[in-house]
Amino acid sequence: MVGGWGIDTARLAAKRAAVVGYATAVTRTYADRRRLARMPQRGQALILNLHSVEPLGRSAVAGIDPRVLDDFVVWLKRHARIVTIAELAAEDEGRKPCVVLSFDDGYRDFAVHAMPVLERRGVRANQNIIPRCVETGRPPWNVELLDALATLPPNRLAGLADMAGGLRAGLAVAAPARFAELFTLRLKNQPRDARRDVLNAVAERFPELAEARPRPMLSSDEVCQIARDHEVGAHSFAHESMGLESTDYFEDDLDRCSAWFDRHGLALRLYAFPNGSYQVEQLAIAAARGIRTLLVDERPADPTAQALPRLTMFGRSSLELRARMAHALK
């Protein structure tokens, strides 16, 4: 009889095969190129939301391999204009579709792995940093937790199943990284006090997690250097889900971000909501300060709008990235 972990392994293998098959079909029929080409006629642009860029298998947080990013950027340059947020509304006589590469969180791997690709291909990007993470050198709590959970053997990781309703212990054995990701996703949707209680319980049950090394973040000097060639925005001050926070908390967050940017000689013109979580009134508050906001709504954007939706990007190959992009442009 196949155990629970065997069923999970089979399901994951089938899902992986389906992803590869879909990506192959979309790119072989040039659906990605056709859908990208019709964006200008629809008054659309595409803002692609990326995070970590590092060799596959380096960490528990799913990133994009630098070689995959390079292949994707080469393909994008062939069929679109890669611009910054500030350049979105600029006139293009050739009516080429516009695409923005928008990175969140401010991992040091942006400087180590992504910037060499961008410089080699002659393109600029948007990087949204989290001031508290820059100052402490530690990543957002959910990423730090993910990386720490990756150090646990699967049988120990399975011990978290009773702390996150709906997660099967078998998944921790079949796909530890996926189990850890789902566990943190559940916490991201909880208020800070409730999340803190769970994190304290996790730390008590798994004291070895305290020994895990946090993934490196960009320093303030590196952020200032990046700002010379690329577009830098804020990804909130401490990476809290603003849909769960009060108006006062959000305004204080904007104040703290603005103060940090001012201290480092940077202007705060862009604000990316963490976890795609926001309240409609928060968009108006940011707009009144002259700040354009970036959301994660998984659809194309109106280049002239104050609030701009983005498409979350992930994949193991350039074909998968192109297929995900094409799916959003249906």
N, C-alpha and C positions, 0 to 999 in steps of 0.2 A: 504494500500500500504506500502511496506517495504521501509523505508528511506535509504539514502546513508550509514548511519552508520550500518543499519541492514544488508545490502549487504556485507559490509566489515567484519562484525562479522561472517557471514555465510562463507565467503571465508576463513577467518582465521581458523575457526573450521574445515573446510574441509581439509585445508592444514595440520593442526595439526594431524588429523586422518590419513592422508596419510603418514606422517612421522612415526607415531607409527606403522602403518601397515607394512611399508617397513622395519623398524628396526626389527620387530618381524620375518618377513619372512627371512631376511638375517641371523639372528642369529640361528633360528631354523634349517636352512639347513646347518649350520656350514660354510657358505661361508666366514665369517670373518676369521676363523681359517685356511681354505684352502688357501686363498689368502695371508695371512700373512706368511704361511709356505713356499711358493714358492719364497719369496723375495731373499733369498741367492743365489738360482740358477740363478736369473736374475741380480745378482750383485747390489741389491737395499737395501736401509735402509729407515726407515720412521722417519721423524722428525715431531712431533706433536706440533703445535703452540697453546698454551693456554694463557689465560690472567688472569682474576679475578677468585678467588676461594672463594666462600662465600655462606652461606645458600640462597636457592632460594627465590626471592622476596625481598632481602635486598636492592637492588638498581636497577636503570634503566639500567645499563650496564649488559648485559647478561653474567653471570658467571657460573661456574660449582660448584654444591653443593659438599661440602667436602665428603659426603657419596658416591656420584656418582663417584668422583675421586678415592676414596678408592676401590670401587668395580671394577673400570676400571683398576687400577694398579694391583690389585690381579689377574685379568684375564690376563693382559699383561704379568705378571711374569710367569704365567703358560705356556704361548705359545711363549715367546720371551725373549731376553736379553734387559733390560732397561739400557742404557749407556748414557754417556755424549758425546758431540760433539768430544772432544779430544779422546775418546775411540772408536769412530766409526770404525776406520780401524784396530783395534786390532784383532788378529787371534782368531777364535773360533772353536775348534776341533769338536764340536757338530753341527756346521753350523746352529745354532739357529738364527732366524731373529733378527735384531737389531732395537730398537725403542728408540728415544730420546724424553723426555718431555721438551719442550722449552717454557718457560714462558716469556712474554713481559711486559714492562711498569714499573715493580717494585712497585706494590701495596703492602701495608703493610699486606693485607690478605694472601700474600704468606707465611709470617712468622707465621701468626696467624692460618691459616687453611690448607695451602698446606704442609708446612714443617712437621707438626706432622704426616700427612699421609705418606710422603716420608720416614721419619725416622722409623715409625712403620713397613713399608714394606721393609726397607733396600735398598732403591734406591736413586740415585742422579739425579739432574736435572740441566738444564741450565736456568739461570735467566738473562734477558737483561734489564738493568736499563737505565733511562734517567737522566743524571747528573743534568740538570736544575731542574727536578722535585724532585730529592733527596734534592737539596739545598733549594728550595722554599717550599717543603712540599705540593705542589699543583700538581694535575694530569695533563696530556696533555689537551690542551684546549678543544678538542672534548669530552673527558670524563667528564671534569668539566661542559661543557655545557649540556651534557646528564643528569647528575645528577641534575643540576639546573632545567632543563625542567621538570623533574619528579615531581617537587614540584608544578607545575601549574595544576589547574583543567582542565579537557579535553576541556571545552568550551573556556578557555583562550588559551590553546595550539593550538586549531584550528585556532587562529588568525595568526599563522605563515604560513598558507598555501599559502598566496599571496606572501610570500617572498621566496618560493621554488617552482619553476614551476614544475607541474606534480603531486604534492602531494595533495590529497583530504582532505578537512576538516573533512569528515566523518571518515577517518582513525584515526584521533586524538581522536575521541570519542570511536571508537571500540577497538583500540589498541594503547594507548598513547605512550607506550615504543617503539613500532615499528615506529610510526610516527616520534618521536624524533630521533631515530636511522637513518632513511632515510634522515631527514633534515640535520644532521651532516655529513652524507656521501656525500651529495652534496657539502658541504663546503670544505670537505677534498680534493676534486679534483680541487679546485680553487687556484690560486696564492695567496700569503700572503696578498697583498694589497687589492685584491677583497674580500677575506675572512674577512679582518679587517673591511671593510665598512659594510658588512652584520652583523657582530657581534656587531658593534657599534649601528646599527639600532635596533637590537634585544634588546640590553641593554636599549636603549631609550624607546622602546615600553613596555618593561616588567622590570621596575626598581626593582621589588621584587626579581628578580633572583640574585641580588647582595647579598641577605641575605642567600642564600643556602650555606650549609657547604660543602667544597670540600672533596672528599674521601681521606683518609690518604695514604701517600706513605711511602716507606721504608726510614729510615734515613741513613746517611753515616755510622754510627756505625753498624746498622743492615746489611747493604750491606757487610761490612767487615766481620761480623760474618758469614753471609751466604756463603761467599767465602771460608771459611774454609772447608766446606763440599760439596758445590755445585760449579758449573761452572758459572762465572759471565761475561757477555759481555755488550756491549753498544747497546742501541736502538736509536742511534743518540744523540746529545747533547740536542736538544729541540723538537724532534719529528716532524720535517718537512718532507714533501714528497719530496724525493731527485730527483724524476723524473721531478720535476718542478724547480729545482734549478741549478745554474751554477756550473762549475767545481771548481771555486774558493770557492764558498760557501761550497761545499762538502769537499774539502781539509781542510778548516778552521774548519768544524765540526769535522773531524777526529782529528785535532790538539787539539781541546778543550776537546774532549773525552779522548785522550791520556794523556793530562795534568791532568785531574781530576783523572784518574786511577793512574797515577804516584804519585800524592799527597797523595793517600790513600794506597800506597804500593801494588797496583794491576797491573797486566800486561794486556794490551788490546790485546786480540787475536781473539775476535769475535765481529762482528758488524751486527746487525739485522736492515735491512732497514724498516723505518716506513711505514705503510700502503702498504707494498709490492711494493713500488714505487722506481724505480732506473733507471739509464742509464747504458748501457753496459760499457762505458769507466770508470765509477765509480768502477766497479768490479776490473778492472785492477789496478786502483790507490790503492785500499785497498790491493790487493794481493801483490803489490810492497812493502808494509809496513809489510808484513807477517801476514795480518789479513784475516781470513776466514769470508766470508759473508753469512748471512742467508736471504733468500728470502721467499716470500709467493707466490708460484706458484701452490699450490694445487696438488702436485704429489710426488711420491717417489723420493729419492735422491740417487746419486752415492756417496758412503761413502768417496771416494778418491778425490772428486772434491773440488775446492776452494770455489765455490759458491754453496750453498746447499738450494734446495727448501724445503718448509715446507707445512704441511697441517693444515689449521685452524680448530680448534676443538670447537664444542659447542654442547649442548644437555642436555636434562633433565634427562636422565638415562644412565647407562652404555651401555645398548643395543643400544641407539641412537649413542653414541660415537663409538661403534664397527661397526655399520652399515655405519657411515660416513667414517671411516677408510677403510672398505671393498670396498666402492664405489670408493675410490681413487686408490685402488689396482687392479681394473679390468684389 
